[in-house]
Amino acid sequence: MYRAIKVRIYPNPQQCQKLTQVMGAARWRWNYALNLSNQTYKETGKGLTQIALNQVLPLLKKSEETAWLKECYSQVLQSTTLNLTKAFKNFFEGRAKYPRFKSYHGRQSAQYPQNCQVVENGVKIPQVGVIKASIHRLFDGQLKTVTITKTPTRKYYASLLFDTKQETPEVVVTGKVIGIDLGLKDFCITHNGEKVSKYANPKHFKKHQKNLARKQAKLARNNIGSKSRQKARKLVARVHERISNTRQDFLHKLSRKIVNDNQVVVVENLNIKGMVCNHNLAQAISDVGWGMFINFLDYKLQQKGGLLVKIDRFFPSSKTCSNCLYQISELPLDMREWTCPSCRTHHDRDENVSKNIRSENIRQLYGLGRTAAVRAASRREGGEVRPKGGRKSVLRHSPVSSEAPQRSKLR
């Protein structure tokens, strides 16, 4: 099993200059290979393999115009070709968009696939030497690759990938099951069979919005190409970096807490790209980071041997009563509470969704023919398992009332 860790590094001025040259060569190599692949496909209708792209490298180094590629570590250029080949593979298999050209502005990176070492208080890189690093922990295993990254704020990081020689844990679903409903008012509402927990939305972008607008206005007043504009761009990048760091810190801590306490995590398969098309909610949805949160849950559960389950987005989780499974016909977004006409149970909309998501996962596990031990564990963990016959008959009626039931009517 591969494990990676990201550490902050502090290169000296000479090392910064060398890393800038290497990153520039890697960026040029990526753009050249991508352009060559596009032209070859237009002319012949076929792409170029990794071997074909690597065969062009010796010719480029012999050319007078691109002889400066000799100064770059050869494995970095070959690693760039490998990454481009993977990008094309991910595109054709539907996991990513078409590869794009890299820009001089923004984030820069270079990957060293071999001959790297972790030494005391630093990382040793070929042709660069030992770079001072703040290493807070390491994994037991062989160091495979080191990826050096330079942020727009001119900070350097190193991602260390280790091969721990450990097998990936087998998936076990006999533990606790938790259902998660993602939202905007509250970041998420969870139900573990015993209690409902709400986690507020930090709204990271809104906290820094005024500061960001002030820095961007200052940037707009500067002349293009001036040194003052470069300084202003760095100030804007620092604000964006602060927003990104606070968001990732919150998502990492919350996902770690949920994974440590549960074995199976159930979420809705949301169409986030489609939801962002709503211009009234696009900024709030992009800031909350649902997709990143689900990715964090996924890889942490894989390391633990847990399971992430995604419920179909068309499952009527908000319109179904979690007590009697009665389904109403309409439920506007502004109605946050409602009362079931069948059993007269008063529901909080988000809490009811989290309960239904969890129950739907338990129903699926029960219907897929799991062992008796798994079924018993699901029931023991607070699971109201649906009968074998499936969901109860769907009843339709007029829009539901949002008022809580009175005791006199229940008698």
C-alpha positions as CSV (number, residue, x, y, z in Angstrom):
1,M,0.0,0.0,0.0
2,Y,1.3,3.4,-0.9
3,R,1.2,6.3,1.6
4,A,2.1,9.9,1.0
5,I,3.0,12.8,3.2
6,K,3.3,16.5,2.3
7,V,6.1,18.5,4.0
8,R,7.2,22.1,3.8
9,I,10.8,22.6,2.5
10,Y,13.0,25.7,2.7
11,P,15.5,25.8,-0.3
12,N,18.3,28.4,-0.3
13,P,18.5,31.0,-3.2
14,Q,20.8,28.7,-5.3
15,Q,18.4,25.8,-4.8
16,C,15.4,27.9,-5.6
17,Q,17.1,29.0,-8.9
18,K,17.8,25.3,-9.8
19,L,14.3,24.2,-8.9
20,T,12.8,27.0,-11.0
21,Q,14.8,25.8,-14.0
22,V,13.7,22.2,-13.5
23,M,10.1,23.2,-13.1
24,G,10.3,25.3,-16.2
25,A,11.8,22.4,-18.2
26,A,9.1,20.0,-17.0
27,R,6.4,22.5,-17.9
28,W,7.9,23.1,-21.4
29,R,8.2,19.3,-21.8
30,W,4.5,18.8,-20.9
31,N,3.3,21.5,-23.3
32,Y,5.5,20.2,-26.1
33,A,4.4,16.6,-25.7
34,L,0.7,17.6,-25.5
35,N,1.0,19.7,-28.6
36,L,2.8,16.9,-30.5
37,S,0.1,14.5,-29.4
38,N,-2.6,16.8,-30.6
39,Q,-1.0,17.4,-34.0
40,T,-0.3,13.7,-34.5
41,Y,-3.9,12.9,-33.8
42,K,-5.2,15.5,-36.3
43,E,-2.9,14.2,-39.0
44,T,-3.1,10.4,-38.5
45,G,-6.1,9.9,-36.2
46,K,-3.8,8.1,-33.7
47,G,-2.2,9.3,-30.5
48,L,1.4,8.8,-29.2
49,T,2.4,6.3,-26.6
50,Q,4.8,7.0,-23.7
51,I,7.6,5.2,-25.6
52,A,7.1,7.3,-28.7
53,L,7.2,10.5,-26.7
54,N,10.3,9.5,-24.8
55,Q,12.1,8.8,-28.1
56,V,11.8,12.5,-29.0
57,L,13.8,13.6,-26.0
58,P,17.3,12.7,-27.3
59,L,16.5,14.6,-30.5
60,L,15.4,17.7,-28.5
61,K,18.6,17.6,-26.4
62,K,20.8,17.5,-29.5
63,S,19.0,20.5,-31.1
64,E,20.6,23.9,-30.5
65,E,17.3,25.6,-29.7
66,T,16.5,23.1,-26.9
67,A,19.9,22.1,-25.8
68,W,19.2,23.6,-22.3
69,L,17.1,20.5,-21.6
70,K,20.4,18.7,-20.9
71,E,20.7,20.7,-17.6
72,C,17.5,19.2,-16.3
73,Y,17.5,15.8,-14.6
74,S,16.5,13.3,-17.2
75,Q,14.2,11.3,-14.9
76,V,12.1,14.5,-14.4
77,L,11.4,14.8,-18.1
78,Q,10.5,11.1,-18.4
79,S,8.2,11.4,-15.4
80,T,6.4,14.3,-17.1
81,T,5.8,12.1,-20.1
82,L,4.4,9.3,-17.8
83,N,2.1,11.8,-16.1
84,L,0.8,13.0,-19.5
85,T,0.1,9.4,-20.6
86,K,-1.8,8.9,-17.4
87,A,-3.8,12.1,-18.0
88,F,-4.9,10.8,-21.4
89,K,-5.8,7.4,-19.9
90,N,-8.0,9.1,-17.2
91,F,-9.7,11.2,-19.9
92,F,-10.5,8.3,-22.2
93,E,-11.8,6.3,-19.2
94,G,-14.1,9.2,-18.1
95,R,-12.3,10.0,-14.8
96,A,-10.9,13.5,-15.8
97,K,-11.1,16.2,-18.4
98,Y,-8.9,16.5,-21.5
99,P,-5.3,17.5,-20.5
100,R,-4.6,21.2,-20.7
101,F,-1.5,23.2,-21.3
102,K,0.4,24.4,-18.2
103,S,1.0,28.1,-17.6
104,Y,4.0,30.0,-16.2
105,H,1.8,31.7,-13.7
106,G,0.3,29.7,-10.8
107,R,1.4,26.4,-9.3
108,Q,4.6,24.8,-10.6
109,S,5.8,21.2,-9.9
110,A,8.4,18.7,-10.8
111,Q,8.6,15.0,-10.0
112,Y,11.7,13.0,-9.1
113,P,11.0,9.3,-9.4
114,Q,14.3,7.9,-8.1
115,N,17.6,8.7,-6.4
116,C,15.9,10.7,-3.6
117,Q,16.6,10.3,0.1
118,V,15.2,11.5,3.4
119,V,18.1,12.7,5.5
120,E,18.2,14.3,8.9
121,N,16.2,17.6,8.8
122,G,16.0,17.5,5.0
123,V,15.3,15.8,1.7
124,K,18.2,15.0,-0.8
125,I,17.3,15.7,-4.4
126,P,19.5,14.9,-7.5
127,Q,21.4,18.0,-8.8
128,V,19.9,20.1,-6.1
129,G,21.4,18.7,-2.9
130,V,19.9,18.5,0.6
131,I,17.0,20.8,1.1
132,K,16.0,21.8,4.6
133,A,12.5,20.4,5.4
134,S,10.0,20.4,8.3
135,I,9.3,16.6,8.5
136,H,6.8,15.9,11.2
137,R,6.4,12.2,10.5
138,L,7.5,9.4,8.1
139,F,6.2,6.0,7.0
140,D,8.1,2.8,7.2
141,G,8.9,1.7,3.7
142,Q,10.7,2.5,0.5
143,L,10.7,6.1,-0.8
144,K,9.3,5.9,-4.4
145,T,8.9,9.5,-5.6
146,V,9.3,13.0,-4.5
147,T,7.2,15.8,-6.0
148,I,8.4,19.3,-5.5
149,T,5.7,22.0,-5.7
150,K,5.9,25.8,-5.8
151,T,2.8,27.7,-4.9
152,P,1.9,31.2,-6.3
153,T,3.0,32.6,-2.9
154,R,6.5,31.2,-3.5
155,K,6.3,28.5,-0.9
156,Y,7.9,25.1,-1.6
157,Y,6.5,21.8,-0.6
158,A,7.6,18.2,-1.1
159,S,5.2,15.2,-1.4
160,L,6.9,12.0,-0.3
161,L,5.4,8.8,-1.6
162,F,6.3,5.6,0.3
163,D,5.7,2.0,-0.5
164,T,4.9,0.5,2.9
165,K,4.7,-3.1,1.6
166,Q,1.4,-3.5,3.4
167,E,-1.7,-5.0,1.9
168,T,-4.8,-2.9,1.7
169,P,-7.2,-4.0,4.5
170,E,-10.2,-6.0,3.5
171,V,-13.5,-4.2,3.6
172,V,-15.5,-5.0,6.8
173,V,-19.1,-3.8,7.2
174,T,-20.0,-5.2,10.6
175,G,-19.3,-2.0,12.5
176,K,-21.2,1.2,13.0
177,V,-23.1,2.8,10.1
178,I,-23.6,6.5,9.8
179,G,-25.7,8.5,7.3
180,I,-24.6,12.0,6.2
181,D,-26.8,14.7,4.7
182,L,-24.7,17.5,3.1
183,G,-26.1,21.0,3.1
184,L,-25.3,24.7,3.0
185,K,-26.9,26.1,6.2
186,D,-25.3,23.2,8.2
187,F,-22.3,21.6,6.5
188,C,-23.6,18.1,7.3
189,I,-26.1,16.4,9.5
190,T,-25.2,12.9,10.6
191,H,-27.2,10.1,12.1
192,N,-25.6,7.0,13.6
193,G,-28.7,5.2,14.8
194,E,-28.7,6.7,18.2
195,K,-28.4,10.5,17.9
196,V,-28.3,13.2,15.2
197,S,-25.3,15.6,15.1
198,K,-25.1,18.9,13.2
199,Y,-21.9,20.5,12.0
200,A,-22.1,24.2,11.1
201,N,-20.9,25.5,7.7
202,P,-17.8,27.6,8.4
203,K,-18.3,29.7,5.2
204,H,-14.5,30.2,4.6
205,F,-14.8,32.4,1.6
206,K,-17.3,34.8,3.2
207,K,-14.9,35.4,6.1
208,H,-12.2,36.6,3.8
209,Q,-14.4,38.1,1.1
210,K,-13.9,41.8,2.1
211,N,-10.1,41.3,2.4
212,L,-10.0,39.6,-0.9
213,A,-12.0,42.3,-2.7
214,R,-9.7,45.0,-1.3
215,K,-6.6,43.1,-2.5
216,Q,-8.1,42.5,-5.9
217,A,-9.0,46.2,-6.3
218,K,-5.4,47.1,-5.5
219,L,-4.2,44.6,-8.1
220,A,-6.5,46.1,-10.8
221,R,-5.1,49.6,-10.3
222,N,-1.5,48.5,-11.0
223,N,0.0,48.6,-14.5
224,I,0.5,45.3,-16.3
225,G,4.1,44.1,-16.1
226,S,5.1,46.4,-13.2
227,K,6.8,45.2,-10.0
228,S,4.0,46.6,-7.9
229,R,1.5,44.4,-9.8
230,Q,3.6,41.3,-9.1
231,K,3.5,42.2,-5.4
232,A,-0.2,42.8,-5.5
233,R,-0.7,39.4,-7.2
234,K,1.2,37.7,-4.4
235,L,-1.0,39.4,-1.8
236,V,-4.2,38.1,-3.6
237,A,-2.6,34.6,-3.9
238,R,-2.0,34.7,-0.1
239,V,-5.6,35.3,0.6
240,H,-6.7,32.5,-1.7
241,E,-4.1,30.2,-0.1
242,R,-5.4,31.0,3.4
243,I,-9.0,30.2,2.3
244,S,-7.9,26.9,0.8
245,N,-5.9,25.9,3.9
246,T,-8.7,26.6,6.3
247,R,-11.1,24.7,4.2
248,Q,-8.9,21.6,3.9
249,D,-8.1,21.8,7.7
250,F,-11.8,21.7,8.5
251,L,-12.6,18.9,6.1
252,H,-9.6,16.8,7.2
253,K,-10.5,17.0,10.9
254,L,-14.2,16.3,10.4
255,S,-13.6,13.4,8.0
256,R,-11.1,11.9,10.4
257,K,-13.5,12.2,13.3
258,I,-16.3,10.5,11.3
259,V,-14.0,7.7,10.0
260,N,-12.6,6.9,13.4
261,D,-16.1,6.5,14.9
262,N,-17.8,4.5,12.1
263,Q,-17.1,1.6,9.8
264,V,-19.6,2.4,7.0
265,V,-20.3,6.0,5.9
266,V,-23.4,6.6,3.7
267,V,-23.7,9.8,1.6
268,E,-25.9,11.0,-1.4
269,N,-24.4,10.9,-4.9
270,L,-24.9,14.6,-5.5
271,N,-24.6,16.1,-9.0
272,I,-22.3,18.9,-7.8
273,K,-21.5,20.1,-11.4
274,G,-25.1,20.5,-12.2
275,M,-25.9,22.3,-8.9
276,V,-23.1,24.8,-9.5
277,C,-25.0,25.9,-12.6
278,N,-27.5,27.7,-10.2
279,H,-25.9,31.1,-10.1
280,N,-27.6,32.0,-6.9
281,L,-25.9,29.1,-5.0
282,A,-22.8,28.5,-7.1
283,Q,-20.4,30.4,-4.8
284,A,-21.8,28.8,-1.7
285,I,-21.6,25.3,-3.2
286,S,-18.1,25.8,-4.5
287,D,-16.9,27.1,-1.1
288,V,-18.4,24.4,1.0
289,G,-16.3,21.6,-0.6
290,W,-18.6,18.6,-0.7
291,G,-16.6,16.8,-3.4
292,M,-13.3,17.2,-1.4
293,F,-15.0,16.0,1.7
294,I,-16.3,12.8,0.1
295,N,-12.8,12.1,-1.4
296,F,-11.3,12.5,2.1
297,L,-13.8,10.1,3.5
298,D,-13.2,7.6,0.7
299,Y,-9.4,7.3,1.0
300,K,-9.4,7.3,4.8
301,L,-12.0,4.5,4.9
302,Q,-9.9,2.5,2.4
303,Q,-6.9,2.8,4.7
304,K,-9.0,1.6,7.6
305,G,-10.9,-1.2,5.8
306,G,-14.2,0.7,5.9
307,L,-16.8,1.3,3.2
308,L,-18.2,4.5,1.6
309,V,-21.6,4.0,0.1
310,K,-23.3,6.5,-2.2
311,I,-27.1,6.5,-2.4
312,D,-28.7,7.3,-5.7
313,R,-29.3,11.1,-6.1
314,F,-33.0,10.4,-7.1
315,F,-33.8,8.6,-3.8
316,P,-36.6,10.6,-2.2
317,S,-34.7,11.0,1.1
318,S,-36.3,14.3,2.0
319,K,-39.9,13.4,1.1
320,T,-40.0,10.1,2.9
321,C,-41.0,9.8,6.6
322,S,-38.2,8.0,8.4
323,N,-40.7,6.6,10.9
324,C,-43.4,5.0,8.7
325,L,-41.9,5.4,5.2
326,Y,-44.8,7.5,4.0
327,Q,-43.8,9.6,0.9
328,I,-45.3,13.0,0.2
329,S,-45.7,14.5,-3.2
330,E,-44.2,17.9,-2.8
331,L,-41.7,19.5,-0.3
332,P,-40.5,23.0,-1.2
333,L,-36.9,23.9,-0.3
334,D,-38.0,26.7,2.0
335,M,-39.9,24.2,4.2
336,R,-37.4,23.0,6.7
337,E,-39.8,21.2,9.0
338,W,-42.9,19.1,8.2
339,T,-45.3,16.7,9.9
340,C,-46.1,13.3,8.4
341,P,-49.9,13.0,7.7
342,S,-49.7,9.2,8.2
343,C,-48.0,8.8,11.6
344,R,-48.1,12.5,12.7
345,T,-44.4,12.5,13.4
346,H,-42.8,16.0,13.2
347,H,-39.6,16.0,11.2
348,D,-36.7,18.3,10.8
349,R,-35.9,18.2,7.1
350,D,-32.2,17.6,7.4
351,E,-32.4,15.2,10.3
352,N,-35.0,13.2,8.4
353,V,-32.7,13.0,5.3
354,S,-29.8,11.7,7.3
355,K,-32.0,9.0,8.9
356,N,-33.4,7.9,5.5
357,I,-29.9,7.8,3.9
358,R,-28.7,5.5,6.7
359,S,-31.8,3.3,6.5
360,E,-31.5,3.0,2.7
361,N,-28.0,1.7,3.0
362,I,-29.0,-0.9,5.6
363,R,-31.8,-2.0,3.3
364,Q,-29.4,-2.4,0.4
365,L,-27.0,-4.5,2.5
366,Y,-30.0,-6.6,3.7
367,G,-31.3,-7.0,0.2
368,L,-27.9,-8.0,-1.3
369,G,-27.8,-11.2,0.7
370,R,-25.3,-10.4,3.4
371,T,-24.6,-12.9,6.1
372,A,-26.7,-13.2,9.2
373,A,-24.0,-11.6,11.3
374,V,-24.0,-8.4,9.1
375,R,-27.8,-8.2,9.3
376,A,-27.8,-8.6,13.0
377,A,-25.1,-5.9,13.3
378,S,-27.1,-3.5,11.1
379,R,-30.2,-3.9,13.3
380,R,-28.2,-3.7,16.5
381,E,-26.7,-0.4,15.4
382,G,-30.1,1.3,15.4
383,G,-31.2,0.1,11.9
384,E,-34.8,0.0,11.1
385,V,-34.4,-2.5,8.3
386,R,-37.1,-2.4,5.6
387,P,-39.1,-5.6,4.9
388,K,-38.1,-8.0,2.2
389,G,-41.0,-6.9,0.0
390,G,-39.3,-3.5,-0.4
391,R,-40.6,0.0,0.2
392,K,-44.2,0.4,1.3
393,S,-46.7,1.6,-1.2
394,V,-46.2,5.2,-2.2
395,L,-49.1,7.4,-1.1
396,R,-49.8,10.8,-2.6
397,H,-51.7,13.7,-1.2
398,S,-51.8,17.5,-1.1
399,P,-48.8,19.5,0.2
400,V,-47.9,18.7,3.8
401,S,-48.4,20.9,6.8
402,S,-45.3,22.3,8.5
403,E,-47.0,22.6,11.9
404,A,-46.3,20.1,14.7
405,P,-49.2,17.8,15.7
406,Q,-51.2,18.6,18.7
407,R,-51.7,16.0,21.5
408,S,-55.5,16.2,21.3
409,K,-55.4,15.1,17.6
410,L,-53.2,12.2,18.4
411,R,-55.5,10.6,20.9
